[in-house]
Amino acid sequence: MRNILGSISTIKNFMGNAGRNTCNEYLYNALLNAIESMEMDVAMKPIEDSCEEKTHYKCKCEYIFLTKYSDGHRMGNKPNYCERCGQAIDWSQVG
């Protein structure tokens, strides 16, 4: 099983200790891209945005997945990944 968080930490530590110069600029940028990609695989809780009559559940990119109204009506779904940015979503604490 992959340890994504451990890999991200290792890469960030390496990048912090390595000096940046022309020779390793391409490697540095590749590592930044790898970190961004791996972080998208770490599931995050949807952001809850509420007002009196409804609650939106959305991604960090502001894409709205699900809207729950105060009368119990729901609109949308609970996808495992954001359709817009690809972020993994953790719905385990959302009723």
C-alpha positions, 0 to 999 in steps of 0.5 A, a space after each residue: 500500500 502506498 504511503 502518500 503522506 510519507 512520500 509527500 513529506 520525504 519529497 518536501 524535506 529533500 526539496 528544502 535541503 537541496 539548493 536550486 540551480 539551473 541543473 536541478 530546476 527541471 527536477 525541482 519543478 517535476 517534484 512540485 508537480 508530483 507533490 500536487 498530484 499526490 496531494 489530490 489523492 489524499 481525500 479531504 472532507 468537503 467544505 460545508 457552506 451553510 445559510 438559513 435555508 440550505 447547506 452546500 458541500 463543495 470542493 476547495 476549487 469551489 465546485 458544489 457537489 451536494 446541496 441540502 435544504 432545510 426541508 430535507 430535500 437534496 440536490 446533487 451527489 457524493 462523488 469520490 473525486 471532484 469532477 472539476 479538479 480531481 481532488 479525492 473527497 471523504 464523505 465519511 462525516 457527512 450525513 
